[in-house]
Amino acid sequence: MSTATMTTKGQITVPAAVRSALGVEAGDRVEFIQIEPGRFELVAATGSVTILKGMLRKPAKPVSVEEMNRAISAQGAKAK
């Protein structure tokens, strides 16, 4: 297990073994994805979109574009 210490400025150095496993180098972007409260996953943002395959389960029934647009509109109206 790799660990890092946060500086007073909120910065950490990602350990070399973790950088190597993620395939990231200086200047690459990483994302912090909240898995549950208090738990995050560090993901290289430089990967191919194909790494996202399987992250979401298939809907119980097919959803049309029109249904998606209605849902987006409804949520947008609630946010105002």
C-alpha positions as CSV (number, residue, x, y, z in Angstrom):
1,M,0.0,0.0,0.0
2,S,1.3,3.5,-0.9
3,T,0.7,6.5,1.2
4,A,1.3,10.3,0.8
5,T,1.2,13.3,3.1
6,M,-0.8,16.4,2.3
7,T,1.0,19.7,2.6
8,T,-0.5,22.8,4.2
9,K,-1.4,24.0,0.7
10,G,-3.5,20.8,0.1
11,Q,-0.9,19.2,-2.2
12,I,0.3,15.6,-2.3
13,T,2.9,13.8,-4.3
14,V,1.5,10.7,-5.8
15,P,3.9,7.8,-5.1
16,A,6.0,6.6,-8.0
17,A,4.4,3.1,-7.8
18,V,0.9,4.6,-8.1
19,R,2.0,6.9,-11.0
20,S,3.5,3.9,-12.8
21,A,0.4,1.8,-12.3
22,L,-1.9,4.5,-13.6
23,G,0.5,5.3,-16.5
24,V,0.6,9.0,-15.7
25,E,3.4,11.4,-16.0
26,A,4.1,15.1,-15.2
27,G,1.4,17.2,-16.8
28,D,-1.2,14.4,-17.1
29,R,-4.6,14.9,-15.5
30,V,-6.2,12.7,-12.9
31,E,-9.8,12.6,-11.6
32,F,-11.0,12.0,-8.1
33,I,-14.3,10.0,-8.3
34,Q,-16.4,9.7,-5.1
35,I,-17.4,6.1,-4.6
36,E,-19.2,6.7,-1.3
37,P,-18.9,9.3,1.4
38,G,-15.3,9.5,2.5
39,R,-14.0,7.2,-0.2
40,F,-12.6,8.3,-3.6
41,E,-11.0,6.6,-6.6
42,L,-8.1,8.2,-8.4
43,V,-8.4,7.6,-12.1
44,A,-6.0,8.7,-14.9
45,A,-8.0,11.2,-17.1
46,T,-5.7,10.4,-20.0
47,G,-7.1,7.0,-20.8
48,S,-9.3,6.0,-23.7
49,V,-13.0,6.3,-23.4
50,T,-13.2,2.5,-23.7
51,I,-12.1,2.2,-20.1
52,L,-15.6,3.5,-19.1
53,K,-17.2,0.5,-20.6
54,G,-19.2,-1.4,-17.9
55,M,-19.2,1.4,-15.3
56,L,-23.0,1.9,-15.7
57,R,-25.5,-0.9,-15.8
58,K,-28.0,-1.2,-18.6
59,P,-31.4,0.3,-18.0
60,A,-34.3,-2.1,-17.2
61,K,-36.0,-0.9,-20.4
62,P,-34.7,0.9,-23.5
63,V,-34.9,4.7,-23.3
64,S,-35.6,6.8,-26.3
65,V,-33.8,10.1,-27.0
66,E,-37.1,11.9,-26.5
67,E,-37.5,10.4,-23.0
68,M,-33.9,11.4,-22.2
69,N,-34.6,15.0,-23.3
70,R,-37.8,15.2,-21.3
71,A,-35.9,13.9,-18.2
72,I,-33.1,16.5,-18.7
73,S,-35.6,19.3,-19.2
74,A,-37.5,18.3,-16.0
75,Q,-34.4,18.3,-13.9
76,G,-33.3,21.6,-15.4
77,A,-36.7,23.1,-14.5
78,K,-36.3,21.9,-10.9
79,A,-32.9,23.5,-10.6
80,K,-34.2,27.0,-11.3
